[in-house]
Amino acid sequence: MDETVEVTIKKDGSVEIHVTGVDGMACLATTEELVALLGGQVESQELTAEAYNESDETAEESQEHQDRLWQ
């Protein structure tokens, strides 16, 4: 599956970003620059089932992303 980043800007100005085709926590790195360009504030974040799939990253890298996500 190809990597896809879908960005939706709602009428109230809020932005939703949905990533598909990326296994593991790599989706966070995929959207990191985009989030920064949009102001860097994240109201909420939901992980899809793909985020919990094994990817090429090591267990240590995965734990680092998990720690960053929940801090």
All heavy atoms as a GROMACS GRO file, in nm:
protein
  543
    1MET      N    1   0.084  -0.118   0.000
    1MET     CA    2   0.000   0.000   0.000
    1MET      C    3   0.088   0.124   0.000
    1MET      O    4   0.188   0.131   0.069
    1MET     CB    5  -0.090  -0.002   0.125
    1MET     CG    6  -0.172   0.124   0.143
    1MET     SD    7  -0.268   0.127   0.295
    1MET     CE    8  -0.423   0.067   0.233
    2ASP      N    9   0.051   0.223  -0.078
    2ASP     CA   10   0.124   0.349  -0.084
    2ASP      C   11   0.098   0.433   0.040
    2ASP      O   12  -0.009   0.429   0.098
    2ASP     CB   13   0.082   0.430  -0.207
    2ASP     CG   14   0.129   0.367  -0.337
    2ASP    OD1   15   0.230   0.296  -0.335
    2ASP    OD2   16   0.064   0.390  -0.439
    3GLU      N   17   0.200   0.508   0.079
    3GLU     CA   18   0.185   0.600   0.191
    3GLU      C   19   0.098   0.718   0.147
    3GLU      O   20   0.120   0.778   0.044
    3GLU     CB   21   0.322   0.650   0.234
    3GLU     CG   22   0.319   0.747   0.348
    3GLU     CD   23   0.459   0.793   0.385
    3GLU    OE1   24   0.548   0.710   0.397
    3GLU    OE2   25   0.475   0.915   0.401
    4THR      N   26  -0.003   0.748   0.229
    4THR     CA   27  -0.094   0.857   0.199
    4THR      C   28  -0.113   0.944   0.322
    4THR      O   29  -0.134   0.892   0.432
    4THR     CB   30  -0.233   0.803   0.156
    4THR    OG1   31  -0.216   0.716   0.044
    4THR    CG2   32  -0.326   0.915   0.118
    5VAL      N   33  -0.105   1.075   0.305
    5VAL     CA   34  -0.134   1.170   0.412
    5VAL      C   35  -0.251   1.254   0.365
    5VAL      O   36  -0.242   1.325   0.265
    5VAL     CB   37  -0.012   1.259   0.444
    5VAL    CG1   38  -0.048   1.360   0.552
    5VAL    CG2   39   0.108   1.176   0.484
    6GLU      N   40  -0.363   1.243   0.437
    6GLU     CA   41  -0.483   1.319   0.403
    6GLU      C   42  -0.501   1.430   0.505
    6GLU      O   43  -0.503   1.405   0.625
    6GLU     CB   44  -0.604   1.226   0.406
    6GLU     CG   45  -0.734   1.292   0.372
    6GLU     CD   46  -0.850   1.194   0.377
    6GLU    OE1   47  -0.837   1.082   0.326
    6GLU    OE2   48  -0.953   1.231   0.438
    7VAL      N   49  -0.513   1.553   0.457
    7VAL     CA   50  -0.529   1.668   0.544
    7VAL      C   51  -0.668   1.728   0.518
    7VAL      O   52  -0.702   1.757   0.405
    7VAL     CB   53  -0.420   1.775   0.518
    7VAL    CG1   54  -0.441   1.896   0.606
    7VAL    CG2   55  -0.281   1.715   0.538
    8THR      N   56  -0.746   1.744   0.626
    8THR     CA   57  -0.878   1.803   0.616
    8THR      C   58  -0.882   1.930   0.701
    8THR      O   59  -0.849   1.924   0.819
    8THR     CB   60  -0.986   1.705   0.666
    8THR    OG1   61  -0.976   1.583   0.593
    8THR    CG2   62  -1.125   1.763   0.650
    9ILE      N   63  -0.919   2.041   0.639
    9ILE     CA   64  -0.935   2.167   0.712
    9ILE      C   65  -1.085   2.190   0.725
    9ILE      O   66  -1.154   2.206   0.625
    9ILE     CB   67  -0.867   2.284   0.641
    9ILE    CG1   68  -0.718   2.252   0.622
    9ILE    CG2   69  -0.888   2.413   0.719
    9ILE    CD1   70  -0.643   2.352   0.537
   10LYS      N   71  -1.134   2.191   0.847
   10LYS     CA   72  -1.277   2.206   0.873
   10LYS      C   73  -1.317   2.354   0.872
   10LYS      O   74  -1.232   2.443   0.880
   10LYS     CB   75  -1.311   2.143   1.008
   10LYS     CG   76  -1.288   1.994   1.011
   10LYS     CD   77  -1.329   1.940   1.146
   10LYS     CE   78  -1.325   1.790   1.149
   10LYS     NZ   79  -1.378   1.738   1.276
   11LYS      N   80  -1.446   2.378   0.865
   11LYS     CA   81  -1.499   2.515   0.863
   11LYS      C   82  -1.458   2.595   0.985
   11LYS      O   83  -1.440   2.716   0.979
   11LYS     CB   84  -1.651   2.513   0.851
   11LYS     CG   85  -1.700   2.469   0.717
   11LYS     CD   86  -1.851   2.471   0.709
   11LYS     CE   87  -1.897   2.422   0.573
   11LYS     NZ   88  -2.042   2.428   0.559
   12ASP      N   89  -1.441   2.527   1.101
   12ASP     CA   90  -1.402   2.598   1.223
   12ASP      C   91  -1.252   2.625   1.231
   12ASP      O   92  -1.203   2.680   1.328
   12ASP     CB   93  -1.450   2.521   1.347
   12ASP     CG   94  -1.380   2.387   1.367
   12ASP    OD1   95  -1.292   2.350   1.285
   12ASP    OD2   96  -1.414   2.317   1.464
   13GLY      N   97  -1.177   2.584   1.127
   13GLY     CA   98  -1.034   2.608   1.122
   13GLY      C   99  -0.949   2.495   1.177
   13GLY      O  100  -0.827   2.497   1.164
   14SER      N  101  -1.013   2.397   1.239
   14SER     CA  102  -0.935   2.284   1.291
   14SER      C  103  -0.888   2.197   1.175
   14SER      O  104  -0.946   2.197   1.066
   14SER     CB  105  -1.018   2.202   1.390
   14SER     OG  106  -1.131   2.145   1.327
   15VAL      N  107  -0.781   2.126   1.198
   15VAL     CA  108  -0.718   2.045   1.093
   15VAL      C  109  -0.709   1.901   1.141
   15VAL      O  110  -0.673   1.875   1.256
   15VAL     CB  111  -0.576   2.097   1.061
   15VAL    CG1  112  -0.507   2.010   0.957
   15VAL    CG2  113  -0.581   2.242   1.016
   16GLU      N  114  -0.744   1.808   1.052
   16GLU     CA  115  -0.728   1.666   1.080
   16GLU      C  116  -0.628   1.610   0.981
   16GLU      O  117  -0.631   1.644   0.862
   16GLU     CB  118  -0.860   1.591   1.064
   16GLU     CG  119  -0.961   1.622   1.171
   16GLU     CD  120  -1.089   1.542   1.155
   16GLU    OE1  121  -1.104   1.465   1.058
   16GLU    OE2  122  -1.175   1.558   1.241
   17ILE      N  123  -0.537   1.526   1.031
   17ILE     CA  124  -0.438   1.461   0.946
   17ILE      C  125  -0.456   1.310   0.965
   17ILE      O  126  -0.455   1.262   1.078
   17ILE     CB  127  -0.294   1.502   0.985
   17ILE    CG1  128  -0.278   1.653   0.975
   17ILE    CG2  129  -0.192   1.429   0.897
   17ILE    CD1  130  -0.145   1.703   1.030
   18HIS      N  131  -0.472   1.239   0.855
   18HIS     CA  132  -0.489   1.095   0.860
   18HIS      C  133  -0.383   1.031   0.772
   18HIS      O  134  -0.371   1.065   0.654
   18HIS     CB  135  -0.629   1.055   0.813
   18HIS     CG  136  -0.658   0.911   0.830
   18HIS    ND1  137  -0.703   0.834   0.728
   18HIS    CD2  138  -0.647   0.829   0.937
   18HIS    CE1  139  -0.721   0.710   0.770
   18HIS    NE2  140  -0.687   0.706   0.897
   19VAL      N  141  -0.304   0.939   0.828
   19VAL     CA  142  -0.195   0.874   0.755
   19VAL      C  143  -0.230   0.727   0.735
   19VAL      O  144  -0.271   0.659   0.829
   19VAL     CB  145  -0.062   0.885   0.834
   19VAL    CG1  146   0.049   0.814   0.760
   19VAL    CG2  147  -0.027   1.029   0.860
   20THR      N  148  -0.214   0.678   0.613
   20THR     CA  149  -0.231   0.536   0.584
   20THR      C  150  -0.110   0.486   0.508
   20THR      O  151  -0.036   0.564   0.447
   20THR     CB  152  -0.358   0.509   0.500
   20THR    OG1  153  -0.352   0.585   0.380
   20THR    CG2  154  -0.484   0.545   0.576
   21GLY      N  155  -0.088   0.356   0.514
   21GLY     CA  156   0.021   0.295   0.441
   21GLY      C  157   0.155   0.303   0.511
   21GLY      O  158   0.259   0.278   0.451
   22VAL      N  159   0.154   0.337   0.640
   22VAL     CA  160   0.277   0.347   0.718
   22VAL      C  161   0.261   0.258   0.841
   22VAL      O  162   0.170   0.281   0.921
   22VAL     CB  163   0.306   0.492   0.762
   22VAL    CG1  164   0.432   0.499   0.846
   22VAL    CG2  165   0.316   0.583   0.643
   23ASP      N  166   0.347   0.158   0.854
   23ASP     CA  167   0.338   0.070   0.970
   23ASP      C  168   0.417   0.128   1.087
   23ASP      O  169   0.516   0.198   1.069
   23ASP     CB  170   0.393  -0.069   0.938
   23ASP     CG  171   0.297  -0.152   0.856
   23ASP    OD1  172   0.177  -0.121   0.857
   23ASP    OD2  173   0.342  -0.247   0.791
   24GLY      N  174   0.373   0.096   1.206
   24GLY     CA  175   0.443   0.138   1.326
   24GLY      C  176   0.428   0.287   1.353
   24GLY      O  177   0.343   0.354   1.296
   25MET      N  178   0.512   0.335   1.440
   25MET     CA  179   0.505   0.475   1.481
   25MET      C  180   0.572   0.570   1.382
   25MET      O  181   0.583   0.689   1.408
   25MET     CB  182   0.570   0.492   1.619
   25MET     CG  183   0.500   0.416   1.728
   25MET     SD  184   0.335   0.484   1.752
   25MET     CE  185   0.267   0.360   1.859
   26ALA      N  186   0.612   0.519   1.266
   26ALA     CA  187   0.674   0.604   1.164
   26ALA      C  188   0.578   0.712   1.117
   26ALA      O  189   0.621   0.815   1.064
   26ALA     CB  190   0.721   0.519   1.046
   27CYS      N  191   0.447   0.692   1.139
   27CYS     CA  192   0.350   0.793   1.100
   27CYS      C  193   0.375   0.925   1.173
   27CYS      O  194   0.348   1.032   1.119
   27CYS     CB  195   0.208   0.744   1.126
   27CYS     SG  196   0.176   0.699   1.298
   28LEU      N  197   0.428   0.918   1.294
   28LEU     CA  198   0.457   1.040   1.369
   28LEU      C  199   0.566   1.121   1.301
   28LEU      O  200   0.557   1.244   1.291
   28LEU     CB  201   0.497   1.006   1.512
   28LEU     CG  202   0.391   0.936   1.596
   28LEU    CD1  203   0.447   0.899   1.732
   28LEU    CD2  204   0.267   1.020   1.609
   29ALA      N  205   0.669   1.053   1.252
   29ALA     CA  206   0.776   1.122   1.181
   29ALA      C  207   0.725   1.176   1.048
   29ALA      O  208   0.766   1.284   1.004
   29ALA     CB  209   0.893   1.027   1.158
   30THR      N  210   0.633   1.103   0.986
   30THR     CA  211   0.577   1.144   0.857
   30THR      C  212   0.504   1.278   0.869
   30THR      O  213   0.511   1.362   0.779
   30THR     CB  214   0.480   1.036   0.804
   30THR    OG1  215   0.552   0.915   0.786
   30THR    CG2  216   0.416   1.077   0.673
   31THR      N  217   0.437   1.301   0.980
   31THR     CA  218   0.356   1.423   0.995
   31THR      C  219   0.423   1.531   1.080
   31THR      O  220   0.370   1.641   1.092
   31THR     CB  221   0.220   1.389   1.059
   31THR    OG1  222   0.242   1.329   1.187
   31THR    CG2  223   0.140   1.296   0.970
   32GLU      N  224   0.539   1.502   1.136
   32GLU     CA  225   0.604   1.594   1.229
   32GLU      C  226   0.625   1.734   1.169
   32GLU      O  227   0.590   1.835   1.230
   32GLU     CB  228   0.738   1.536   1.274
   32GLU     CG  229   0.807   1.613   1.382
   32GLU     CD  230   0.927   1.537   1.436
   32GLU    OE1  231   0.989   1.459   1.364
   32GLU    OE2  232   0.957   1.558   1.554
   33GLU      N  233   0.680   1.742   1.049
   33GLU     CA  234   0.706   1.873   0.988
   33GLU      C  235   0.575   1.944   0.954
   33GLU      O  236   0.561   2.065   0.974
   33GLU     CB  237   0.790   1.857   0.862
   33GLU     CG  238   0.830   1.989   0.801
   33GLU     CD  239   0.923   1.974   0.681
   33GLU    OE1  240   0.973   1.864   0.654
   33GLU    OE2  241   0.944   2.076   0.613
   34LEU      N  242   0.477   1.870   0.906
   34LEU     CA  243   0.347   1.928   0.874
   34LEU      C  244   0.281   1.988   0.997
   34LEU      O  245   0.230   2.098   0.995
   34LEU     CB  246   0.257   1.823   0.809
   34LEU     CG  247   0.117   1.868   0.768
   34LEU    CD1  248   0.123   1.987   0.674
   34LEU    CD2  249   0.041   1.752   0.706
   35VAL      N  250   0.285   1.915   1.107
   35VAL     CA  251   0.227   1.964   1.233
   35VAL      C  252   0.298   2.092   1.276
   35VAL      O  253   0.235   2.189   1.316
   35VAL     CB  254   0.235   1.856   1.344
   35VAL    CG1  255   0.201   1.914   1.479
   35VAL    CG2  256   0.142   1.740   1.310
   36ALA      N  257   0.431   2.096   1.263
   36ALA     CA  258   0.507   2.215   1.300
   36ALA      C  259   0.467   2.334   1.213
   36ALA      O  260   0.449   2.446   1.262
   36ALA     CB  261   0.657   2.188   1.287
   37LEU      N  262   0.449   2.310   1.084
   37LEU     CA  263   0.409   2.418   0.993
   37LEU      C  264   0.269   2.470   1.024
   37LEU      O  265   0.238   2.587   0.998
   37LEU     CB  266   0.414   2.370   0.847
   37LEU     CG  267   0.554   2.347   0.792
   37LEU    CD1  268   0.546   2.276   0.657
   37LEU    CD2  269   0.629   2.478   0.779
   38LEU      N  270   0.185   2.384   1.080
   38LEU     CA  271   0.048   2.424   1.115
   38LEU      C  272   0.038   2.485   1.254
   38LEU      O  273  -0.071   2.511   1.302
   38LEU     CB  274  -0.045   2.302   1.104
   38LEU     CG  275  -0.067   2.249   0.962
   38LEU    CD1  276  -0.139   2.116   0.967
   38LEU    CD2  277  -0.146   2.350   0.880
   39GLY      N  278   0.149   2.508   1.319
   39GLY     CA  279   0.148   2.573   1.448
   39GLY      C  280   0.196   2.486   1.562
   39GLY      O  281   0.218   2.535   1.672
   40GLY      N  282   0.209   2.357   1.541
   40GLY     CA  283   0.268   2.268   1.640
   40GLY      C  284   0.180   2.226   1.754
   40GLY      O  285   0.223   2.152   1.841
   41GLN      N  286   0.057   2.271   1.759
   41GLN     CA  287  -0.032   2.233   1.868
   41GLN      C  288  -0.121   2.118   1.824
   41GLN      O  289  -0.188   2.127   1.721
   41GLN     CB  290  -0.118   2.350   1.912
   41GLN     CG  291  -0.038   2.462   1.973
   41GLN     CD  292  -0.127   2.577   2.017
   41GLN    OE1  293  -0.235   2.597   1.963
   41GLN    NE2  294  -0.081   2.651   2.115
   42VAL      N  295  -0.123   2.012   1.905
   42VAL     CA  296  -0.206   1.896   1.876
   42VAL      C  297  -0.308   1.884   1.988
   42VAL      O  298  -0.272   1.868   2.105
   42VAL     CB  299  -0.122   1.767   1.867
   42VAL    CG1  300  -0.210   1.646   1.845
   42VAL    CG2  301  -0.019   1.780   1.755
   43GLU      N  302  -0.436   1.897   1.955
   43GLU     CA  303  -0.543   1.885   2.055
   43GLU      C  304  -0.561   1.741   2.097
   43GLU      O  305  -0.579   1.711   2.214
   43GLU     CB  306  -0.675   1.938   2.000
   43GLU     CG  307  -0.689   2.086   2.010
   43GLU     CD  308  -0.827   2.133   1.966
   43GLU    OE1  309  -0.924   2.057   1.979
   43GLU    OE2  310  -0.835   2.247   1.918
   44SER      N  311  -0.564   1.652   2.001
   44SER     CA  312  -0.580   1.510   2.032
   44SER      C  313  -0.513   1.430   1.922
   44SER      O  314  -0.491   1.479   1.811
   44SER     CB  315  -0.728   1.471   2.043
   44SER     OG  316  -0.791   1.483   1.918
   45GLN      N  317  -0.482   1.305   1.956
   45GLN     CA  318  -0.414   1.218   1.861
   45GLN      C  319  -0.466   1.078   1.882
   45GLN      O  320  -0.468   1.029   1.995
   45GLN     CB  321  -0.264   1.226   1.886
   45GLN     CG  322  -0.182   1.153   1.785
   45GLN     CD  323  -0.035   1.190   1.800
   45GLN    OE1  324   0.009   1.242   1.902
   45GLN    NE2  325   0.042   1.162   1.699
   46GLU      N  326  -0.511   1.015   1.775
   46GLU     CA  327  -0.560   0.878   1.781
   46GLU      C  328  -0.472   0.793   1.691
   46GLU      O  329  -0.446   0.831   1.577
   46GLU     CB  330  -0.704   0.870   1.733
   46GLU     CG  331  -0.804   0.940   1.822
   46GLU     CD  332  -0.946   0.930   1.767
   46GLU    OE1  333  -0.980   0.825   1.711
   46GLU    OE2  334  -1.019   1.029   1.782
   47LEU      N  335  -0.429   0.681   1.742
   47LEU     CA  336  -0.349   0.590   1.662
   47LEU      C  337  -0.439   0.486   1.598
   47LEU      O  338  -0.533   0.436   1.660
   47LEU     CB  339  -0.244   0.521   1.750
   47LEU     CG  340  -0.145   0.613   1.819
   47LEU    CD1  341  -0.053   0.535   1.911
   47LEU    CD2  342  -0.064   0.690   1.716
   48THR      N  343  -0.411   0.454   1.472
   48THR     CA  344  -0.486   0.349   1.403
   48THR      C  345  -0.420   0.215   1.429
   48THR      O  346  -0.312   0.207   1.488
   48THR     CB  347  -0.487   0.376   1.251
   48THR    OG1  348  -0.352   0.367   1.202
   48THR    CG2  349  -0.546   0.512   1.218
   49ALA      N  350  -0.482   0.110   1.383
   49ALA     CA  351  -0.427  -0.025   1.399
   49ALA      C  352  -0.290  -0.036   1.334
   49ALA      O  353  -0.202  -0.108   1.383
   49ALA     CB  354  -0.523  -0.128   1.341
   50GLU      N  355  -0.269   0.037   1.224
   50GLU     CA  356  -0.139   0.034   1.156
   50GLU      C  357  -0.025   0.080   1.246
   50GLU      O  358   0.088   0.036   1.232
   50GLU     CB  359  -0.141   0.124   1.031
   50GLU     CG  360  -0.220   0.069   0.916
   50GLU     CD  361  -0.219   0.164   0.798
   50GLU    OE1  362  -0.246   0.285   0.817
   50GLU    OE2  363  -0.190   0.117   0.687
   51ALA      N  364  -0.054   0.168   1.339
   51ALA     CA  365   0.050   0.219   1.430
   51ALA      C  366   0.105   0.109   1.519
   51ALA      O  367   0.218   0.118   1.566
   51ALA     CB  368  -0.006   0.332   1.516
   52TYR      N  369   0.028   0.006   1.540
   52TYR     CA  370   0.071  -0.103   1.626
   52TYR      C  371   0.131  -0.219   1.549
   52TYR      O  372   0.175  -0.317   1.608
   52TYR     CB  373  -0.048  -0.151   1.711
   52TYR     CG  374  -0.098  -0.041   1.801
   52TYR    CD1  375  -0.212   0.031   1.768
   52TYR    CD2  376  -0.030  -0.006   1.917
   52TYR    CE1  377  -0.257   0.134   1.848
   52TYR    CE2  378  -0.073   0.097   1.998
   52TYR     CZ  379  -0.187   0.166   1.962
   52TYR     OH  380  -0.231   0.269   2.042
   53ASN      N  381   0.137  -0.207   1.415
   53ASN     CA  382   0.203  -0.309   1.333
   53ASN      C  383   0.353  -0.297   1.349
   53ASN      O  384   0.406  -0.189   1.372
   53ASN     CB  385   0.168  -0.291   1.185
   53ASN     CG  386   0.025  -0.326   1.154
   53ASN    OD1  387  -0.042  -0.394   1.231
   53ASN    ND2  388  -0.022  -0.280   1.040
   54GLU      N  389   0.420  -0.410   1.333
   54GLU     CA  390   0.566  -0.408   1.336
   54GLU      C  391   0.616  -0.337   1.212
   54GLU      O  392   0.562  -0.352   1.104
   54GLU     CB  393   0.621  -0.551   1.339
   54GLU     CG  394   0.594  -0.624   1.468
   54GLU     CD  395   0.665  -0.562   1.587
   54GLU    OE1  396   0.782  -0.520   1.572
   54GLU    OE2  397   0.604  -0.554   1.694
   55SER      N  398   0.720  -0.261   1.227
   55SER     CA  399   0.782  -0.194   1.113
   55SER      C  400   0.930  -0.223   1.116
   55SER      O  401   0.977  -0.305   1.193
   55SER     CB  402   0.756  -0.043   1.120
   55SER     OG  403   0.825   0.013   1.228
   56ASP      N  404   1.004  -0.152   1.034
   56ASP     CA  405   1.148  -0.173   1.027
   56ASP      C  406   1.223  -0.110   1.143
   56ASP      O  407   1.341  -0.134   1.162
   56ASP     CB  408   1.204  -0.114   0.896
   56ASP     CG  409   1.157  -0.193   0.775
   56ASP    OD1  410   1.119  -0.310   0.791
   56ASP    OD2  411   1.158  -0.136   0.664
   57GLU      N  412   1.154  -0.028   1.224
   57GLU     CA  413   1.223   0.036   1.334
   57GLU      C  414   1.250  -0.065   1.446
   57GLU      O  415   1.179  -0.163   1.462
   57GLU     CB  416   1.146   0.156   1.386
   57GLU     CG  417   1.014   0.125   1.450
   57GLU     CD  418   0.936   0.250   1.488
   57GLU    OE1  419   0.986   0.361   1.466
   57GLU    OE2  420   0.828   0.234   1.541
   58THR      N  421   1.353  -0.040   1.521
   58THR     CA  422   1.388  -0.129   1.631
   58THR      C  423   1.293  -0.109   1.747
   58THR      O  424   1.220  -0.010   1.753
   58THR     CB  425   1.532  -0.100   1.679
   58THR    OG1  426   1.534   0.031   1.737
   58THR    CG2  427   1.633  -0.111   1.567
   59ALA      N  428   1.293  -0.201   1.840
   59ALA     CA  429   1.208  -0.190   1.958
   59ALA      C  430   1.242  -0.063   2.036
   59ALA      O  431   1.154   0.003   2.089
   59ALA     CB  432   1.225  -0.314   2.046
   60GLU      N  433   1.371  -0.028   2.041
   60GLU     CA  434   1.413   0.092   2.112
   60GLU      C  435   1.356   0.218   2.047
   60GLU      O  436   1.307   0.307   2.114
   60GLU     CB  437   1.566   0.100   2.115
   60GLU     CG  438   1.620   0.217   2.196
   60GLU     CD  439   1.771   0.216   2.204
   60GLU    OE1  440   1.827   0.112   2.243
   60GLU    OE2  441   1.830   0.320   2.170
   61GLU      N  442   1.361   0.224   1.914
   61GLU     CA  443   1.305   0.339   1.843
   61GLU      C  444   1.155   0.348   1.863
   61GLU      O  445   1.100   0.455   1.883
   61GLU     CB  446   1.336   0.330   1.693
   61GLU     CG  447   1.480   0.354   1.658
   61GLU     CD  448   1.510   0.322   1.513
   61GLU    OE1  449   1.449   0.230   1.457
   61GLU    OE2  450   1.595   0.392   1.456
   62SER      N  451   1.090   0.234   1.862
   62SER     CA  452   0.946   0.229   1.882
   62SER      C  453   0.910   0.280   2.022
   62SER      O  454   0.818   0.357   2.039
   62SER     CB  455   0.893   0.087   1.863
   62SER     OG  456   0.755   0.083   1.884
   63GLN      N  457   0.984   0.237   2.123
   63GLN     CA  458   0.959   0.281   2.260
   63GLN      C  459   0.983   0.431   2.273
   63GLN      O  460   0.910   0.501   2.340
   63GLN     CB  461   1.046   0.204   2.359
   63GLN     CG  462   1.016   0.238   2.504
   63GLN     CD  463   0.872   0.206   2.542
   63GLN    OE1  464   0.823   0.098   2.513
   63GLN    NE2  465   0.804   0.299   2.604
   64GLU      N  466   1.087   0.482   2.204
   64GLU     CA  467   1.116   0.625   2.208
   64GLU      C  468   0.997   0.704   2.151
   64GLU      O  469   0.956   0.804   2.207
   64GLU     CB  470   1.241   0.655   2.126
   64GLU     CG  471   1.279   0.801   2.122
   64GLU     CD  472   1.403   0.825   2.038
   64GLU    OE1  473   1.494   0.741   2.040
   64GLU    OE2  474   1.406   0.928   1.968
   65HIS      N  475   0.939   0.658   2.040
   65HIS     CA  476   0.823   0.725   1.983
   65HIS      C  477   0.704   0.716   2.077
   65HIS      O  478   0.631   0.812   2.095
   65HIS     CB  479   0.786   0.665   1.847
   65HIS     CG  480   0.878   0.705   1.738
   65HIS    ND1  481   0.920   0.619   1.642
   65HIS    CD2  482   0.937   0.822   1.709
   65HIS    CE1  483   1.001   0.681   1.559
   65HIS    NE2  484   1.012   0.805   1.599
   66GLN      N  485   0.684   0.601   2.140
   66GLN     CA  486   0.575   0.585   2.236
   66GLN      C  487   0.592   0.684   2.351
   66GLN      O  488   0.498   0.750   2.392
   66GLN     CB  489   0.572   0.442   2.294
   66GLN     CG  490   0.512   0.342   2.202
   66GLN     CD  491   0.360   0.336   2.216
   66GLN    OE1  492   0.296   0.431   2.255
   66GLN    NE2  493   0.306   0.223   2.182
   67ASP      N  494   0.715   0.694   2.404
   67ASP     CA  495   0.742   0.786   2.514
   67ASP      C  496   0.711   0.930   2.474
   67ASP      O  497   0.652   1.005   2.548
   67ASP     CB  498   0.888   0.776   2.559
   67ASP     CG  499   0.919   0.644   2.627
   67ASP    OD1  500   0.823   0.571   2.664
   67ASP    OD2  501   1.038   0.612   2.641
   68ARG      N  502   0.753   0.969   2.355
   68ARG     CA  503   0.731   1.105   2.307
   68ARG      C  504   0.581   1.132   2.291
   68ARG      O  505   0.534   1.239   2.321
   68ARG     CB  506   0.802   1.127   2.174
   68ARG     CG  507   0.792   1.270   2.127
   68ARG     CD  508   0.858   1.290   1.995
   68ARG     NE  509   0.768   1.235   1.895
   68ARG     CZ  510   0.799   1.221   1.768
   68ARG    NH1  511   0.916   1.256   1.725
   68ARG    NH2  512   0.713   1.172   1.683
   69LEU      N  513   0.510   1.032   2.241
   69LEU     CA  514   0.368   1.049   2.218
   69LEU      C  515   0.291   1.074   2.346
   69LEU      O  516   0.202   1.157   2.351
   69LEU     CB  517   0.313   0.922   2.149
   69LEU     CG  518   0.163   0.918   2.124
   69LEU    CD1  519   0.123   1.026   2.026
   69LEU    CD2  520   0.124   0.783   2.071
   70TRP      N  521   0.324   1.005   2.451
   70TRP     CA  522   0.243   1.009   2.573
   70TRP      C  523   0.295   1.105   2.679
   70TRP      O  524   0.237   1.118   2.784
   70TRP     CB  525   0.228   0.869   2.631
   70TRP     CG  526   0.163   0.778   2.532
   70TRP    CD1  527   0.221   0.670   2.471
   70TRP    CD2  528   0.030   0.787   2.477
   70TRP    NE1  529   0.132   0.613   2.384
   70TRP    CE2  530   0.016   0.682   2.386
   70TRP    CE3  531  -0.075   0.874   2.496
   70TRP    CZ2  532  -0.102   0.663   2.315
   70TRP    CZ3  533  -0.190   0.854   2.425
   70TRP    CH2  534  -0.204   0.750   2.337
   71GLN      N  535   0.404   1.174   2.656
   71GLN     CA  536   0.456   1.267   2.755
   71GLN      C  537   0.390   1.401   2.746
   71GLN      O  538   0.343   1.446   2.651
   71GLN     CB  539   0.607   1.284   2.742
   71GLN     CG  540   0.678   1.162   2.789
   71GLN     CD  541   0.829   1.179   2.782
   71GLN    OE1  542   0.880   1.277   2.731
   71GLN    NE2  543   0.899   1.082   2.831
   0.00000   0.00000   0.00000
